[in-house]
């Protein structure tokens, strides 16, 4: 059952999928429609998931599920992971590149390779206060409070 993202409990589980580049408006529209259809039908062990999705900054897709109502099984998680593989093939994007790092710049959110990120640090284009994203969060509450943070407080601080 798809519900409004804002209506999900703060303890709802989240999965963050980051693209290696920005979505076009058309790609975002297609993904939004397909994700809503997917989430409306998403179930685990025959029980409907109470879930939602949002797209943020033209490069992140967040899936959330209220696991207090129904826990996601491995198979149900694999099913939406497969959807992101399909999106990747369809739009020539990668949602599984662990070496793509997103950060905030004056122009908006930028996604760069790890090597480019290190170079931006060495040229001081990025510093300890640059906002980066922690895609390893696990709850909606973490999304709101611990997802977007200064580089000096993130796992990427090791590159400073």
N, C-alpha and C positions, 0 to 999 in steps of 0.2 A: 504494500500500500504506500503510494507516494504521499508524503505530507509536506507542508511548508517547512523549509529548513529552520526557520526561526522558532517553530513550534516544537522542535525536538528538544528533549531533556539535555541539560549540560553534560550529563554523564554518557551520552550517546557516543558510540565508537565511531571514529572517523578514519578514512583512508584518503591520503593525499596523493594525487597523480599529477606530476609536473611534466609538462611538455618541454622539449628541448628548444622550442621556438614559439612565438605568439600565434594564436589562432586568428584567422580572418573572421569577419562578421558572419560570413556564410558557413564556415566550419563550425563556429560556435553555435549557430542556429541549428544545424544538423545534429551536433552532439547533444545539445539541450533536449531536442525532441526524442532522440534515441535513448538518452539516459532516463528521461521521464517514463517512456514506455517500458524500459527495462526495469526500473525501480517499482513501477506499478505492478509488475508481474513477479518481482523477486521474492522467492520463498526459500525456506530451508526445511528439510524434512517434512514437506507438505504444509508448513505454516507460513503465512504471509509475513514478510519483513515490514516493519514500521520504519520507513526510511525516506531519505531525500538526497538531493545533490545540489551543488552550486558550482558555478564557474567564476573564478576570481582572477583578476589581473590579466585576462586573455591568455593565461598559460597554465593555470591550476584548475583541476577538477577535484572537488571534494565529495566523496560519498559518505553519508552518515546513516547509522542505524541505531535505533533505540533497542539495545540488547537486554534491557530490563523487561521488554515485552516478548522478544524472541531473539535468541543468540544466533549469530551467523555461523554456519558450518564451513569447513574447509572447501567443500564443493560449491557452496553458494558464493564464497569469496573468489574461487577460481572462475566462476561464471562471469563476474564483472571484470576480472583481470583479462579474460579473453576478449571482452568488449573493447578494452583499451588497446589490445594488440590489433584488433580490427581497425579502430580509429587511426592507429599509427600507420597501417598499410594504406588505408583510404586517403589520408591527408599528408602522407610522407612526414610524419612526426614520430618522435620517440618519447614514450612515457616511462621508460625503464632505464634511462641513462643516469647512472649514479654519479657520473662525473659532470653533470650539468648543474650549475649553481645559479640560483635566482637571487637577485639583490635589487634594492630600490635605488634608482638614480633620479636626477632632476627630470629626466624624460619619462619616467615611469618604472615599471618592473622590467629588468633585463635578465636574460638567461644566457650564460656563457659557459664554456668548457672550464674544467678545473685549471688547465694551464693558463687560459686567458684570465681567470680569476686571480691566480697567483701573480700574473704580470700586472694586473690592475692594482694589486696591493703594493708590488715593488715600485710602481710609478706613483704611488700615493693617490691614485684615482679613487681607490677604495681605502677606507681607514677603519679603525676599531668601532666607530659609531655608525658606519654604514649599516642599514637595515638589511638583514638576510632572512631566509625562511627555513624553519626547522620542520621538514616534512615527515619527521619521525614521531610526531605527536600522535596521541591515540584517542583523545576525547574531544568533544565539541568545546568543552571548557578550555582545554589546551589550545585549540584553534584560536579562540578569542583572546587568550592571555600569553601564550608561549610560542606561537607560530612565527610571528613577525617580531624579530628582536635584533638588538645591536650585534654586530659581528663579534665583539669582545665577549658576549654572553652565549655564543652559539658553538656548536661542534666544529664549525669552520675556523674558529679562532686559532687553531694550530697552524694556520697558514700565515698568521701575522708575523 
